[in-house]
């Protein structure tokens, strides 16, 4: 008889759950149109690398970045980077060992050299995921340009690359 009572109780909880969740309206999606992205990109001042922050939330941030020259070597302890290439091309160096880097802020390293990194070309439509803790660098040849969405996602300690 106790098991039947538990089944009835469980059924009551499950049947009332949709009503509990339905009482609270959720926020709508944020949509940034291609035209708006283009306008934001066109408004960025000339420079070797320029970024327009688009949004920030709990555990994530994303921005539009235009680059006319190579970036420096970076490594982020707490953030996974995801790049979505919108225009242009470049070469990504990822992985290997980052020697001689300086910790510029807590969990953020810059500079040094990369030993044993993997080199891969990236172009329009490509998505690049750089796990937290992985050194990386975007290289551009003379005259090369690239625009990309840079999405940073906070990474749980258990998911980080050593």
FIPA-320628 format. One line per field, with one value per residue (C-alpha): residue in three letters; residue number from 1; chain; x, y, z. Coordinates in Angstrom, 2 decimals, padded with zeros to 5 digits. Layout:
BEGIN
res = [ALA, ...];
n = [NUM, ...];
chain = [A, ...];
x = [X, ...];
y = [Y, ...];
z = [Z, ...];
//
This chain:
BEGIN
res = [UNK, UNK, UNK, UNK, UNK, UNK, UNK, UNK, UNK, UNK, UNK, UNK, UNK, UNK, UNK, UNK, UNK, UNK, UNK, UNK, UNK, UNK, UNK, UNK, UNK, UNK, UNK, UNK, UNK, UNK, UNK, UNK, UNK, UNK, UNK, UNK, UNK, UNK, UNK, UNK, UNK, UNK, UNK, UNK, UNK, UNK, UNK, UNK, UNK, UNK, UNK, UNK, UNK, UNK, UNK, UNK, UNK, UNK, UNK, UNK, UNK, UNK, UNK, UNK, UNK, UNK, UNK, UNK, UNK, UNK, UNK, UNK, UNK, UNK, UNK, UNK, UNK, UNK, UNK, UNK, UNK, UNK, UNK, UNK, UNK, UNK, UNK, UNK, UNK, UNK, UNK, UNK, UNK, UNK, UNK, UNK, UNK, UNK, UNK, UNK, UNK, UNK, UNK, UNK, UNK, UNK, UNK, UNK, UNK, UNK, UNK, UNK, UNK, UNK, UNK, UNK, UNK, UNK, UNK, UNK, UNK, UNK, UNK, UNK, UNK, UNK, UNK, UNK, UNK, UNK, UNK, UNK, UNK, UNK, UNK, UNK, UNK, UNK, UNK, UNK, UNK, UNK, UNK, UNK, UNK, UNK, UNK, UNK, UNK, UNK, UNK, UNK, UNK, UNK, UNK, UNK, UNK, UNK, UNK, UNK, UNK, UNK];
n = [1, 2, 3, 4, 5, 6, 7, 8, 9, 10, 11, 12, 13, 14, 15, 16, 17, 18, 19, 20, 21, 22, 23, 24, 25, 26, 27, 28, 29, 30, 31, 32, 33, 34, 35, 36, 37, 38, 39, 40, 41, 42, 43, 44, 45, 46, 47, 48, 49, 50, 51, 52, 53, 54, 55, 56, 57, 58, 59, 60, 61, 62, 63, 64, 65, 66, 67, 68, 69, 70, 71, 72, 73, 74, 75, 76, 77, 78, 79, 80, 81, 82, 83, 84, 85, 86, 87, 88, 89, 90, 91, 92, 93, 94, 95, 96, 97, 98, 99, 100, 101, 102, 103, 104, 105, 106, 107, 108, 109, 110, 111, 112, 113, 114, 115, 116, 117, 118, 119, 120, 121, 122, 123, 124, 125, 126, 127, 128, 129, 130, 131, 132, 133, 134, 135, 136, 137, 138, 139, 140, 141, 142, 143, 144, 145, 146, 147, 148, 149, 150, 151, 152, 153, 154, 155, 156, 157, 158, 159, 160, 161, 162];
chain = [A, A, A, A, A, A, A, A, A, A, A, A, A, A, A, A, A, A, A, A, A, A, A, A, A, A, A, A, A, A, A, A, A, A, A, A, A, A, A, A, A, A, A, A, A, A, A, A, A, A, A, A, A, A, A, A, A, A, A, A, A, A, A, A, A, A, A, A, A, A, A, A, A, A, A, A, A, A, A, A, A, A, A, A, A, A, A, A, A, A, A, A, A, A, A, A, A, A, A, A, A, A, A, A, A, A, A, A, A, A, A, A, A, A, A, A, A, A, A, A, A, A, A, A, A, A, A, A, A, A, A, A, A, A, A, A, A, A, A, A, A, A, A, A, A, A, A, A, A, A, A, A, A, A, A, A, A, A, A, A, A, A];
x = [000.00, 002.91, 004.22, 000.81, 000.84, 004.32, 003.15, 000.16, 002.41, 004.94, 002.17, 000.86, 004.29, 004.86, 001.43, 001.83, 005.35, 004.18, 001.88, 004.76, 007.01, 004.19, 003.62, 006.86, 007.35, 010.81, 012.82, 012.75, 015.79, 018.23, 018.65, 021.33, 020.61, 023.30, 022.65, 023.19, 026.40, 027.64, 026.81, 028.62, 031.65, 031.68, 031.61, 034.81, 037.78, 040.77, 043.33, 045.26, 042.53, 039.25, 036.37, 032.76, 031.27, 027.81, 026.59, 027.64, 025.83, 026.39, 029.20, 029.51, 030.41, 030.48, 031.90, 032.53, 036.24, 037.98, 041.67, 044.13, 047.25, 048.36, 047.37, 049.62, 049.73, 046.97, 045.93, 042.83, 042.47, 038.76, 037.35, 036.72, 036.86, 034.61, 035.26, 032.76, 034.47, 032.27, 034.69, 038.31, 040.82, 043.77, 045.85, 045.19, 047.97, 046.59, 047.86, 051.42, 053.41, 053.33, 056.82, 057.74, 054.17, 053.39, 050.27, 048.77, 045.67, 044.50, 044.18, 045.18, 048.57, 050.02, 053.15, 056.01, 056.41, 054.45, 056.28, 054.54, 051.37, 049.02, 048.58, 045.26, 043.81, 040.43, 037.98, 034.39, 031.91, 034.46, 033.90, 036.96, 036.70, 039.71, 039.29, 040.17, 043.90, 044.86, 047.37, 046.36, 047.32, 045.68, 048.18, 047.47, 049.69, 050.37, 047.12, 044.98, 041.91, 039.43, 036.16, 034.70, 032.34, 034.35, 032.27, 033.83, 032.24, 033.18, 034.49, 034.03, 037.27, 036.71, 036.49, 039.71, 042.77, 045.78];
y = [000.00, 002.34, 001.96, 002.93, 006.00, 006.91, 006.49, 008.77, 011.32, 011.20, 011.55, 014.61, 016.23, 015.50, 016.77, 019.99, 020.74, 022.28, 024.64, 025.80, 026.49, 028.05, 030.75, 032.52, 034.03, 033.59, 036.27, 036.43, 035.59, 038.33, 038.62, 040.71, 040.88, 040.55, 044.19, 045.30, 043.26, 044.84, 048.34, 047.64, 046.32, 049.35, 051.67, 050.27, 052.66, 051.56, 049.60, 046.33, 044.69, 046.18, 044.70, 045.68, 043.99, 042.72, 041.10, 039.75, 037.43, 035.01, 032.75, 034.12, 037.13, 037.71, 040.36, 041.17, 041.43, 042.72, 041.99, 043.40, 041.88, 038.89, 038.64, 037.72, 034.35, 033.96, 031.39, 031.62, 029.40, 030.01, 030.63, 028.53, 030.66, 029.98, 031.94, 032.06, 033.44, 036.02, 037.21, 036.86, 034.24, 033.58, 030.79, 029.51, 028.15, 026.10, 023.72, 022.78, 024.36, 028.09, 028.96, 032.30, 033.67, 036.32, 036.15, 039.59, 039.14, 036.21, 033.19, 035.11, 034.61, 036.55, 036.37, 033.93, 031.31, 028.27, 024.96, 022.06, 024.01, 022.83, 025.19, 025.30, 027.70, 029.25, 030.93, 032.17, 029.82, 028.03, 027.60, 027.34, 026.06, 026.73, 024.91, 026.73, 026.42, 025.93, 028.45, 030.00, 032.68, 034.03, 034.76, 036.96, 037.39, 040.88, 042.29, 039.55, 040.52, 038.58, 039.35, 036.94, 036.57, 035.80, 033.95, 033.35, 030.70, 030.27, 026.77, 024.62, 023.62, 019.93, 020.75, 022.76, 021.67, 021.48];
z = [000.00, 000.72, -002.84, -004.27, -002.02, -003.36, -006.96, -006.34, -004.63, -007.49, -010.07, -008.23, -008.20, -011.90, -012.90, -010.91, -012.22, -015.53, -013.62, -011.42, -014.42, -016.46, -013.83, -014.78, -018.22, -019.70, -021.48, -025.28, -027.38, -028.34, -032.09, -033.74, -037.46, -040.12, -041.08, -037.47, -037.20, -040.43, -039.13, -035.85, -037.76, -040.07, -037.06, -035.54, -035.91, -038.01, -035.99, -036.08, -033.97, -032.86, -030.92, -030.22, -027.17, -028.14, -024.91, -021.55, -019.21, -016.39, -017.63, -021.17, -023.27, -027.00, -029.31, -032.95, -033.76, -036.90, -037.26, -039.83, -038.30, -036.24, -032.61, -029.73, -028.01, -025.40, -022.84, -020.61, -017.55, -017.03, -020.52, -023.60, -026.77, -029.74, -032.95, -035.82, -038.93, -040.68, -043.39, -044.44, -043.42, -041.12, -039.66, -036.12, -033.97, -031.08, -028.46, -027.75, -024.94, -024.19, -022.95, -021.38, -021.12, -018.51, -016.36, -017.07, -014.87, -012.79, -015.10, -018.26, -019.91, -022.85, -024.96, -024.97, -027.68, -028.79, -029.14, -030.85, -031.75, -034.49, -037.45, -039.32, -041.90, -041.03, -043.40, -043.72, -042.08, -039.90, -036.18, -033.95, -030.35, -028.13, -024.78, -021.58, -020.85, -024.53, -025.89, -029.19, -031.68, -034.84, -037.62, -040.65, -043.69, -045.03, -046.48, -044.94, -042.85, -040.76, -038.94, -036.42, -033.52, -030.39, -027.81, -024.38, -022.18, -018.52, -017.96, -014.87, -013.17, -014.02, -017.75, -018.00, -019.96, -017.59];
//
